[in-house]
Amino acid sequence: MEAMRESWTDERLDNFRGRVEERFDAVDRRFDAVERRFDEVDRQFDEVDRRFGEVDERFDQVDARLGRVEDGLDSIQRTMVHGAIAMSAAMVAGFAGVMGLLATQL
């Protein structure tokens, strides 16, 4: 095994500095690759945001249509209630008429 040196020579320091710079260059390349990936993900999220915008527009259209349908259903319900009241009044009047007829015939 090689013995530890007590001092560093200029040549060894230059060699060490060169290796450190190589390693940092490699780290820089890896960070550049990561940044490119993040840029791609950002572009994909932009596409997703655009498509969600389209979905929101479609839901707004569906909400508008449902509002018209609900208005129509409210109108139908109101008509049914008025019809039920009219039929009930007609039945009460008919029973009263039959009771009056029976009272006059007895």
C-alpha positions as CSV (number, residue, x, y, z in Angstrom):
1,M,0.0,0.0,0.0
2,E,1.3,3.4,-0.9
3,A,2.4,5.6,2.1
4,M,0.6,8.8,2.8
5,R,2.5,11.9,1.6
6,E,3.1,14.7,3.9
7,S,2.9,17.5,1.3
8,W,1.2,18.1,-2.0
9,T,3.3,19.0,-5.0
10,D,2.1,21.5,-7.6
11,E,1.7,18.8,-10.1
12,R,-0.6,16.8,-7.7
13,L,-2.6,19.9,-6.9
14,D,-3.1,20.6,-10.6
15,N,-4.1,17.0,-11.2
16,F,-6.5,17.2,-8.3
17,R,-8.0,20.5,-9.6
18,G,-8.4,19.0,-13.1
19,R,-10.2,15.9,-11.7
20,V,-12.5,18.1,-9.6
21,E,-13.3,20.3,-12.6
22,E,-14.1,17.2,-14.6
23,R,-16.5,16.0,-11.9
24,F,-18.2,19.3,-11.7
25,D,-18.5,19.4,-15.5
26,A,-20.2,16.0,-15.3
27,V,-22.5,17.3,-12.6
28,D,-23.3,20.4,-14.8
29,R,-24.2,18.1,-17.7
30,R,-26.5,16.1,-15.5
31,F,-28.2,19.2,-14.2
32,D,-28.6,20.4,-17.8
33,A,-30.3,17.1,-18.6
34,V,-32.6,17.5,-15.6
35,E,-33.5,21.0,-16.7
36,R,-34.3,19.8,-20.1
37,R,-36.6,17.2,-18.6
38,F,-38.3,19.8,-16.4
39,D,-38.8,22.0,-19.5
40,E,-40.5,19.1,-21.3
41,V,-42.7,18.5,-18.2
42,D,-43.6,22.2,-18.2
43,R,-44.6,21.9,-21.9
44,Q,-46.7,18.9,-21.1
45,F,-48.4,20.7,-18.2
46,D,-49.2,23.6,-20.6
47,E,-50.9,21.1,-22.8
48,V,-52.8,19.6,-19.9
49,D,-53.9,23.1,-18.8
50,R,-55.1,23.9,-22.3
51,R,-57.1,20.7,-22.4
52,F,-58.6,21.3,-18.9
53,G,-59.6,24.8,-20.2
54,E,-61.5,23.0,-23.0
55,V,-63.2,20.7,-20.5
56,D,-64.2,23.8,-18.4
57,E,-65.8,25.4,-21.5
58,R,-67.7,22.2,-22.2
59,F,-69.0,22.0,-18.6
60,D,-70.1,25.7,-18.9
61,Q,-72.1,24.7,-22.0
62,V,-73.6,21.7,-20.2
63,D,-74.5,24.0,-17.2
64,A,-76.2,26.4,-19.6
65,R,-78.2,23.6,-21.1
66,L,-79.1,22.2,-17.7
67,G,-80.4,25.6,-16.7
68,R,-82.8,25.6,-19.6
69,V,-83.9,22.0,-18.8
70,E,-84.5,22.9,-15.2
71,D,-86.5,26.0,-16.3
72,G,-88.6,23.7,-18.5
73,L,-89.1,21.2,-15.6
74,D,-90.1,23.9,-13.2
75,S,-92.7,25.0,-15.8
76,I,-94.0,21.5,-16.1
77,Q,-94.2,21.1,-12.3
78,R,-96.1,24.3,-12.0
79,T,-98.5,23.2,-14.7
80,M,-99.0,19.8,-12.9
81,V,-99.7,21.5,-9.6
82,H,-102.2,23.9,-11.2
83,G,-103.9,20.9,-12.9
84,A,-104.1,19.0,-9.6
85,I,-105.7,22.0,-7.9
86,A,-108.2,22.4,-10.7
87,M,-109.1,18.7,-10.7
88,S,-109.5,18.7,-6.9
89,A,-111.7,21.7,-7.1
90,A,-113.8,20.1,-9.9
91,M,-114.1,16.9,-7.8
92,V,-115.2,18.9,-4.7
93,A,-117.7,20.8,-6.9
94,G,-118.9,17.5,-8.4
95,F,-119.4,15.9,-5.0
96,A,-121.2,19.0,-3.8
97,G,-123.5,18.9,-6.8
98,V,-124.2,15.2,-6.3
99,M,-124.9,15.8,-2.6
100,G,-127.2,18.7,-3.5
101,L,-129.0,16.6,-6.0
102,L,-129.4,13.8,-3.5
103,A,-130.6,16.3,-0.9
104,T,-133.3,17.7,-3.2
105,Q,-134.5,14.2,-4.3
106,L,-135.0,12.9,-0.8
